[in-house]
């Protein structure tokens, strides 16, 4: 009888382990958006930083925080961004690094916010943006993809300002193609917005015929003091 109980316990243990593995493997990646720009700069300056040593310094600083926290390998992407500064409410361009965590590593919200706080401190940033997937939440991440003919940076920014309400031009990210071709020759492959106030119908109307993808989740700004603000 004891042998059967032991077999049953071992079987239950492996079933539990298997279920946990499936859960961890099916978790959608968390996204971190961070910059090392500390000034109000125009898009030309931000592009120069994106294609210069500053972007390498940004990625290395983020890697240091991730290694310290034993984060598994994920995916980096260079993006050109714009956001409203909390200090004076002015809009500034910036060079940004987007990091998608591994879908095979489960991270608690406490761990996510702790790493974002460390990044904000290390990079001397007002805040770091974090997207946490959650099927029970509203849409929090929307991406417009340009296939075929892609706009240049100036044209893409003009589209955002001319076709959408003003709040869409206060925080967005541009994923570039031909990134090192120069600001006048680089093209925009994607535009991405974060936050719960994004209206998908407005995006579709502004970019007819383009591929629109979106994800459900919560978006937070995480500050150096550990406070967080859901947007």
C-alpha positions as CSV (number, residue, x, y, z in Angstrom):
1,X,0.0,0.0,0.0
2,X,2.8,2.4,0.8
3,X,4.4,1.7,-2.6
4,X,1.2,2.6,-4.4
5,X,0.9,5.8,-2.3
6,X,4.5,6.7,-3.2
7,X,3.9,6.1,-6.9
8,X,0.7,8.3,-6.7
9,X,2.6,11.1,-5.0
10,X,5.4,10.9,-7.6
11,X,2.9,10.9,-10.4
12,X,1.1,13.9,-8.9
13,X,4.4,15.8,-8.6
14,X,5.3,15.3,-12.3
15,X,1.8,16.3,-13.3
16,X,2.1,19.5,-11.3
17,X,5.6,20.2,-12.7
18,X,4.2,19.6,-16.2
19,X,1.3,22.0,-15.7
20,X,3.7,24.7,-14.3
21,X,6.0,24.2,-17.3
22,X,3.1,24.6,-19.7
23,X,1.9,27.7,-17.9
24,X,5.4,29.3,-17.9
25,X,6.0,28.4,-21.6
26,X,2.7,29.9,-22.7
27,X,3.1,33.2,-20.9
28,X,3.3,36.2,-23.2
29,X,6.4,38.4,-23.0
30,X,6.5,41.4,-20.8
31,X,7.8,44.6,-22.6
32,X,10.1,47.2,-21.1
33,X,10.7,50.6,-22.8
34,X,13.6,52.6,-21.5
35,X,15.8,55.4,-22.6
36,X,19.0,57.1,-21.4
37,X,18.1,60.6,-22.8
38,X,17.8,63.1,-19.9
39,X,17.2,66.3,-22.0
40,X,14.5,67.7,-24.3
41,X,15.8,67.0,-27.8
42,X,14.5,67.1,-31.3
43,X,14.0,64.0,-33.5
44,X,17.3,64.6,-35.4
45,X,19.2,64.5,-32.1
46,X,17.3,61.4,-31.0
47,X,18.1,59.6,-34.3
48,X,21.8,60.4,-33.8
49,X,21.7,58.9,-30.4
50,X,19.7,55.9,-31.6
51,X,22.4,55.1,-34.2
52,X,25.4,56.1,-32.0
53,X,27.2,55.0,-29.0
54,X,24.4,56.2,-26.7
55,X,22.2,53.3,-27.8
56,X,24.9,50.7,-27.1
57,X,25.4,52.2,-23.7
58,X,21.6,52.0,-23.1
59,X,21.5,48.4,-24.0
60,X,24.5,47.5,-21.9
61,X,23.0,49.3,-18.9
62,X,19.7,47.4,-19.3
63,X,21.6,44.1,-19.7
64,X,23.5,44.7,-16.4
65,X,20.2,45.1,-14.5
66,X,18.7,42.0,-16.2
67,X,21.7,39.8,-15.4
68,X,21.7,41.0,-11.8
69,X,18.1,39.8,-11.7
70,X,18.8,36.5,-13.4
71,X,16.6,37.3,-16.4
72,X,16.6,34.8,-19.3
73,X,17.5,35.9,-22.8
74,X,14.9,38.0,-24.5
75,X,14.7,40.3,-27.5
76,X,15.9,43.8,-27.9
77,X,14.7,46.3,-30.5
78,X,15.9,49.9,-31.1
79,X,13.1,52.4,-31.4
80,X,12.8,56.1,-31.9
81,X,10.3,57.5,-29.5
82,X,8.5,60.6,-28.3
83,X,6.9,61.2,-24.9
84,X,5.7,64.0,-22.6
85,X,8.1,64.8,-19.8
86,X,6.5,65.0,-16.3
87,X,8.8,67.8,-15.2
88,X,7.5,70.5,-17.6
89,X,4.9,68.6,-19.7
90,X,6.9,69.3,-22.9
91,X,7.2,66.7,-25.6
92,X,10.7,65.3,-26.3
93,X,12.0,62.8,-28.8
94,X,14.3,60.1,-27.5
95,X,16.3,57.0,-28.4
96,X,14.6,54.0,-26.7
97,X,15.4,50.3,-26.2
98,X,12.5,47.9,-26.2
99,X,13.0,44.6,-24.4
100,X,10.7,41.6,-24.7
101,X,11.2,39.1,-21.9
102,X,11.4,35.3,-22.6
103,X,8.0,33.6,-22.8
104,X,9.6,30.7,-20.9
105,X,10.3,32.6,-17.7
106,X,7.5,33.5,-15.3
107,X,7.9,36.9,-13.7
108,X,5.8,38.2,-10.8
109,X,4.5,41.8,-11.0
110,X,6.7,42.5,-8.0
111,X,9.8,41.4,-9.8
112,X,8.8,43.3,-13.0
113,X,8.3,46.6,-11.1
114,X,11.5,46.1,-9.1
115,X,13.5,45.7,-12.3
116,X,11.8,48.7,-13.9
117,X,12.7,50.8,-10.8
118,X,16.4,49.6,-11.0
119,X,16.5,50.6,-14.7
120,X,15.0,54.0,-14.0
121,X,17.7,54.7,-11.3
122,X,20.5,53.2,-13.4
123,X,19.6,55.2,-16.5
124,X,18.7,58.4,-14.6
125,X,15.2,58.3,-16.1
126,X,12.1,59.9,-14.8
127,X,10.3,56.6,-15.5
128,X,10.4,53.3,-17.4
129,X,7.4,52.0,-19.3
130,X,6.2,48.5,-18.8
131,X,3.6,46.5,-20.7
132,X,2.2,43.4,-18.8
133,X,0.0,41.1,-20.9
134,X,-3.4,40.3,-19.4
135,X,-6.3,38.9,-21.3
136,X,-8.7,40.2,-18.7
137,X,-7.6,43.8,-19.3
138,X,-8.4,46.2,-22.1
139,X,-6.2,46.8,-25.2
140,X,-2.9,48.2,-24.0
141,X,-0.5,47.8,-26.9
142,X,-1.3,48.7,-30.6
143,X,1.0,48.5,-33.5
144,X,0.6,49.8,-37.1
145,X,2.8,47.9,-39.5
146,X,3.8,49.3,-42.9
147,X,4.4,46.6,-45.5
148,X,5.4,47.5,-49.1
149,X,5.9,51.2,-49.3
150,X,7.1,52.6,-46.0
151,X,7.0,56.3,-44.9
152,X,10.1,58.1,-43.9
153,X,10.4,59.4,-40.4
154,X,9.2,62.9,-41.1
155,X,6.1,61.5,-43.0
156,X,5.3,59.1,-40.2
157,X,5.4,61.8,-37.5
158,X,3.2,64.0,-39.7
159,X,0.7,61.2,-40.1
160,X,0.4,60.9,-36.3
161,X,0.0,64.6,-35.8
162,X,-2.4,65.2,-38.8
163,X,-4.6,62.1,-38.7
164,X,-5.1,61.4,-35.0
165,X,-6.2,63.3,-31.9
166,X,-3.5,65.1,-30.0
167,X,-3.0,62.5,-27.3
168,X,-1.5,60.1,-29.9
169,X,1.4,62.4,-30.6
170,X,2.3,62.6,-26.9
171,X,3.8,59.1,-26.6
172,X,4.6,56.7,-29.4
173,X,7.5,54.6,-30.7
174,X,8.8,54.2,-34.3
175,X,10.5,50.9,-35.3
176,X,12.8,51.7,-38.2
177,X,13.9,49.9,-41.3
178,X,17.3,50.8,-42.8
179,X,18.1,52.2,-39.4
180,X,21.6,53.4,-40.3
181,X,20.7,54.9,-43.7
182,X,20.4,58.5,-42.3
183,X,17.4,60.2,-40.9
184,X,16.2,61.2,-44.4
185,X,16.6,57.7,-45.8
186,X,15.5,55.5,-42.9
187,X,11.9,54.3,-43.2
188,X,9.3,53.4,-40.6
189,X,8.3,49.8,-40.4
190,X,6.0,50.1,-37.3
191,X,4.3,52.7,-35.1
192,X,3.5,51.5,-31.6
193,X,1.3,53.1,-28.9
194,X,0.9,52.0,-25.2
195,X,-1.9,52.7,-22.8
196,X,-5.5,52.0,-22.1
197,X,-6.8,55.2,-23.9
198,X,-6.0,54.0,-27.4
199,X,-9.0,53.6,-29.6
200,X,-8.4,50.9,-32.3
201,X,-11.2,52.4,-34.5
202,X,-9.3,55.7,-34.6
203,X,-6.1,53.9,-35.5
204,X,-7.8,51.9,-38.3
205,X,-9.4,55.1,-39.7
206,X,-6.1,56.9,-39.7
207,X,-4.2,54.1,-41.4
208,X,-6.6,52.4,-43.8
209,X,-5.2,49.3,-45.5
210,X,-2.4,48.9,-43.0
211,X,-1.9,45.9,-40.7
212,X,-3.1,46.7,-37.2
213,X,-2.2,44.4,-34.4
214,X,-3.0,44.7,-30.7
215,X,-2.5,43.1,-27.3
216,X,-4.5,43.1,-24.1
217,X,-2.7,44.1,-21.0
218,X,-1.8,46.8,-18.5
219,X,0.7,49.6,-19.0
220,X,2.6,51.3,-16.2
221,X,5.1,54.0,-15.8
222,X,7.5,52.9,-13.0
223,X,9.4,55.7,-11.3
224,X,12.8,55.8,-9.5
225,X,11.1,55.9,-6.1
226,X,9.3,52.7,-6.9
227,X,5.9,54.3,-7.4
228,X,4.0,53.2,-10.5
229,X,1.3,54.8,-12.5
230,X,-1.1,52.9,-14.8
231,X,-1.8,54.7,-18.1
